[in-house]
Amino acid sequence: MVRYERLDALTAEQQERFLPLCTDFVIELRSLSDSLADTQAKMRQYVSNGLRLGWLIDPFARDVYVYRPSADVDILHEPVSVQGNPVLAGFRLVMAGIW
């Protein structure tokens, strides 16, 4: 997801190519072949490039790492759901299907 204002600020040429920006929201689902440390580093890179909200879901530990700019990472253990507020107001991901 990218806010319209961010897309509209790009030149016509930039909009026709690979976009030079990071999404506002991302979900990363860790797989068996992903190291947790590498995936956490990727999430920090997203934040440094403009990510407003990111969820790293580790289904093996049943943890959700919540990334926001200028904030410590929140770690939720076995949450029933995760809320997207304020970036995705009203969006809720129910975790039952993932656990």
C-alpha positions as CSV (number, residue, x, y, z in Angstrom):
1,M,0.0,0.0,0.0
2,V,1.3,3.5,-0.9
3,R,-0.6,6.7,-0.1
4,Y,-1.8,8.5,-3.2
5,E,0.0,11.7,-2.1
6,R,3.3,9.9,-2.3
7,L,2.7,8.5,-5.8
8,D,1.4,11.9,-7.0
9,A,4.6,13.6,-5.9
10,L,6.6,11.5,-8.3
11,T,7.4,12.7,-11.8
12,A,5.6,11.1,-14.8
13,E,8.9,9.4,-15.7
14,Q,9.3,8.0,-12.2
15,Q,5.8,6.7,-12.3
16,E,6.4,4.8,-15.5
17,R,9.4,2.9,-14.1
18,F,10.2,0.9,-10.9
19,L,8.9,3.2,-8.2
20,P,11.7,4.9,-6.1
21,L,9.9,4.5,-2.9
22,C,9.0,2.0,-0.1
23,T,5.4,1.0,0.6
24,D,3.6,2.4,3.6
25,F,2.6,-1.0,4.9
26,V,4.2,-4.5,4.5
27,I,3.6,-8.0,5.9
28,E,6.6,-10.4,5.9
29,L,5.9,-14.0,6.7
30,R,9.0,-15.8,7.8
31,S,9.6,-19.2,6.2
32,L,11.8,-22.1,7.3
33,S,14.5,-20.9,4.9
34,D,14.5,-17.4,6.4
35,S,16.8,-16.5,9.3
36,L,15.0,-14.4,11.9
37,A,18.0,-12.0,12.1
38,D,18.1,-11.4,8.3
39,T,14.3,-10.9,8.1
40,Q,14.5,-8.4,11.0
41,A,17.3,-6.5,9.2
42,K,15.1,-6.4,6.1
43,M,12.2,-4.9,8.1
44,R,14.6,-2.2,9.6
45,Q,15.7,-1.4,6.1
46,Y,12.0,-0.9,5.1
47,V,11.5,1.5,8.0
48,S,14.6,3.5,7.1
49,N,13.2,3.8,3.6
50,G,9.8,5.2,4.6
51,L,7.7,2.2,5.8
52,R,5.0,3.5,8.1
53,L,3.8,0.1,9.5
54,G,5.3,-3.4,9.1
55,W,4.5,-6.8,10.5
56,L,7.0,-9.6,10.6
57,I,5.1,-12.8,11.3
58,D,7.1,-15.7,12.7
59,P,4.7,-18.6,12.6
60,F,7.3,-21.0,14.3
61,A,7.6,-18.9,17.5
62,R,4.1,-17.5,17.1
63,D,5.4,-14.0,17.3
64,V,4.4,-10.8,15.4
65,Y,7.0,-8.1,15.3
66,V,5.4,-4.7,14.7
67,Y,7.7,-2.0,13.1
68,R,6.9,1.7,13.0
69,P,9.2,4.7,12.3
70,S,10.7,6.3,15.4
71,A,9.5,3.5,17.7
72,D,10.8,0.4,19.3
73,V,9.7,-2.9,17.8
74,D,6.7,-4.3,19.5
75,I,6.7,-8.1,19.9
76,L,3.3,-9.7,20.3
77,H,3.4,-13.4,21.4
78,E,0.5,-15.5,20.1
79,P,-1.8,-12.5,19.4
80,V,-5.4,-13.4,18.4
81,S,-5.3,-10.6,15.9
82,V,-3.2,-7.6,14.9
83,Q,-4.6,-4.2,14.2
84,G,-3.5,-1.9,11.4
85,N,-4.3,1.4,13.1
86,P,-3.6,4.2,12.3
87,V,-2.0,3.4,8.9
88,L,-4.8,1.0,7.9
89,A,-7.6,2.2,10.1
90,G,-10.1,-0.6,10.7
91,F,-7.9,-3.4,9.3
92,R,-7.5,-6.4,11.5
93,L,-5.6,-9.6,10.6
94,V,-6.9,-12.6,12.5
95,M,-4.1,-15.0,13.3
96,A,-6.0,-18.2,13.7
97,G,-5.3,-19.3,10.2
98,I,-1.6,-18.7,10.5
99,W,-1.0,-20.4,13.8
